[in-house]
Amino acid sequence: MTIETHRPVAVASARRTAPWLFFICLGILGIAVAAAVSADWIAPYDPSATDFSVLYQQPSAAHWLGTDQLGRDILSRVIHGARPSLLGAIALLAFATAVGVLIGVVAAWQRGWVDSVLARVTDVMFAFPGLLFVVLVIAVFDRGPATAVIGMGLAFAPLVAKFTRAIALEELSRPYVDGYRLQGVGGIQLCTRYVLPNLMPTLVGYLVVLFGEGLLSLAALNFLGFGAQPPSSEWGLMVQEGRAGVIQGFAGPALIPGLAIAIVVVATNVVGVRLSDKLAVRT
């Protein structure tokens, strides 16, 4: 039993993506990153400051996107929410990559019974739906942003492992690997110094696509109350807090952060697919 995978189907159609769409999506991601970095300077209000005299205020000159159920400025909260939302997805992906790449490269290098054992481990992890797996982790270690990131990172690690193993097998079949082996280069040195750097171009594009999925998954966890807790302005938590207003006819507090999640996820997928295709062609 071995680990099998394939590249996302969307990558095959990446070349048909209009260049202007790629640059627009890249600009959107740039804006999101800039908001996360400079939120303390560009946000017009304190994201946690309440004002009960302006509950559910419509967009105005004072509050460009209106206010929520506690009179907090939605624009300020969305800007500040970019930081925990993006950092959470980055941390998730970094953890999943560290675990997944290690498993994938070891499986491809050792093969045989080691490959079979690692395949069974990843299959067991795949047997649980990602959300259920995270809920089990949270049940053991209590809820919170760090637990949500670790739990979801473990859920994403098998995806990275399968993809890494597939491209590592192809890389290890190249002549230069046999050449270094004949020179007495050890397996660890060969993999870390030569194989992994050659895998990175293809792996980076795949990870960018996974970033969008990670952002969406963490937002779902925060919406369910397993991750970030009030008064955090994380986007998924903002949607959860604003859903009561939808029933009362005030959709803004839930709709706006939801749109922020959707826009960033779509932009990430477009950029990731295009980037993956370009990097794969060059390798």
N, C-alpha and C positions, 0 to 999 in steps of 0.2 A: 504493500500500500504506500503510495507516494503522494506528495502534495502537488496538486495541479492547479493551474490558473491560466488566465488569458488577459490580455490588455483590454480595457474598456472598449466596447463597440463604438462609443462616441469618438474615440481617437481616429478611427478609420475615416470619419467624415470631417476631421478637423480642417483639412485643406480647403473644404468648401465654405468654411467660416469666413465671412467678409472681413477684410483687414480693418475696416472702420469700426466694426463691432468689437473686434479684439481690443483696439485702442480705447474705445469708449469704456469697456469693462475694466481695462487696466487703469483708466482714470478714476473709475468708481472705487476700485480697491485702494488707489492712492489717496483718495479723499477719506475713506474709512480709516486708513492708517494714520493720516494726518490728524483726524479727529481724535483718535485714541491717544496720540502723542501729546497733542496740544489742548486737550479738553479743559484743563485748568485755566487756560488763558482765553479761549475763544467762546466758551459757554457763557451766555448772558446772565445766568442765575446759578445759585447753588442747587445741585440736582436734588438734594434732600430737604430744601427749604419749603415749608408748607405755608399756604396763605388761604385761610378758609373764606376769605371774602371773594375769591375768584375761582370757586369750584367749577369744574367742567366749563371753563371759559372757551369760547370759540376763538379761532385764530384772529389775532389783532396785531397792532403795531407793538404793543408791549410784550405779547406772547405770540410769536410767529406761527407756532403749531398748536396753540391753545394750552390748556392746563388739564390736569387729571383730577381724580376724585379727592385728592388732598390739596389741590391748588398748586401743585408743583409744575414747573415749566417743562413741557414735554420735549421741546427742542434741547434744552440743557441736559435732560435725562438721556435722550438718545445719543447726544454727543459723548457724554460721560460713559454711557453704556457700551460704546464701541471698544473701550479698553478692556473690561472684563470679558466681553464676548470674544474678541479677537485673541487676547492672551490665553483664554481658556482653550480655544481651538488649537492654538500653537503648542501649548503644553501637552494637550492630548496627543497631538500628532508626533511631538518629540518623543514622548514616552512609548507610543505604539511603534514608532520607527526604530527606536533603540532595541526593543524586544523583538520586533518582527524581522528586522535585518539580521540580527544575530541568529535567530532560528533559521531563516532562509538560507543564509550563507553556510552555516554549519551543515544543514541538511544537504545542500548541493555539493559541498566538499567531501563529506564523509560517505554519503549515500548508504546503501546496505541497510543494516538494522537500525542505525542511527536515524536515517531518513524515515524509516517506518515508524519508529517511536515518536519522532517529532510530528509526523503526520497524524498519528493517533491523538497526540496532545491537542493539536489545532482542530482536529475533528470534534473532540469533546467540547472545545470552546465554541465551535460553530453550532453545536447541538442546542445551545441556549440562544434564544433571541437576544440581540444586543442589549435591549432595554431591560429584559429580565435578568441578564447577567449582571448589569450594573446595580439593579435593585438588590440582588443578593449580596453584592459587595458592600453596598450602603447599609444593609441590614446588619452586617457584621461590624463595620467600622464607623457607623453613624453618618448622617448626611452632612453635606458641606461641599464647597467648590473643589477642594483638593480630592476628596473621595470620589466625586463625580468624574473628575479628570482621570484619575487612576483607573476607575472602573470602566469608563468608556474607552480609555487607552488600551486596556486588556481586551476589550471587545473588538477593537480595530486591529490589534496586533496580528491575528491570523491572516487578515487581508494582506497586510504588508509582507508577512512571511511567505505566503503563497506566491505573490508577485515577485518578490526578491529571489526565491528559489528558481523560478522559471527563467529569469534573465541571468542569474548566476550560472545555471547549468550551461547556457549558451556561451557565456563568457569563459567558463572553465574549459570549454572544448577548443579554444583557440590555440594556435601553435605556440604563442609566447609563454603560455602556462607550462607546457612541457619543457620548454627551454629553461625556464627558471628552476623547475624541478631538477633537471639534469645538473644544474649548477649548485644544487644543494640548498636552495632557498626553502626554508621551513614553511609549513602550511599557514601558520598565523601571519608571518611576515608577508607571504605571497598574497594572502587575501586582503590584509589591511593596507598594504602599500601599493598593490597593483590592481587587484580585482575590484575592490570596493570603489576606488576613484573612477574606474571605467563604467561601473554600474550607475553612478550618481546621475549622469545626464538623463537617462531613461527613468530612473526612480524619482527624480525631482518633479517631473511632469505629473506622474501618477500621484505623488503626495499632495501636489497643489489641488488636484481634483478631490482627493480625500479631505482636504482642509474644509471645503464647503460642506461635505457630509458631516464632518466633526462639529462644525459650527452649528449646524441644524440639530444634530443629536444632543449637544449640550444645551441648546435652547429648549429642546423638548424636556430634558431632565429638570431644568430650572423652572419650566412652566409647571411641572408636576410637583415642585417643591423639594426635590432631592438635592439640588445644587446650591446656587446662590440664594441668600436669604435677605429679606428687607433689612435696611433701606437700600440695598444695592440697586443700581439702575441697569443691570444686565438685561439685554433685550428680551429673552425668553421670560424672565420674571416680570418684566413690564407688561407683557401680553397677559400673563396670568392675573396681575393686579388690575388690569384695565378691562377684563372681560365682564365684570359686573356692570360697567357703564354701557356696554353694548345693549343690554336689555332695556336700559333707560333711554336709549337713543343717542348715547355719546360714544361713538365708535373710535374716535381719535386716539385715546390712550392705549387701546389694544391694537388698532389697525396700523398706526405709524411705526411702532417698533417691529411689528410683524412684517411690514413692507421693507424695513431696513434689513431684516434677516433674509428675506426672499431676494432682494436686490444683490446683496453681497454674495449669497450662495450661487446665484445664477452667474454673476460676474466671475466668481472664482472658477466655476465649471468651464466657462468659455475660455478664460485665460489658461487654465490648466490643460485642457484638451489641446489647444493650439500650441502651447509650450511643449507638451509631451510629444506631439507630432514633429515639431521642428527639431527637438533635441534627439529624437529617435532617428531622424533622417541623417543627422550629422555624425552619429556613432556607427 
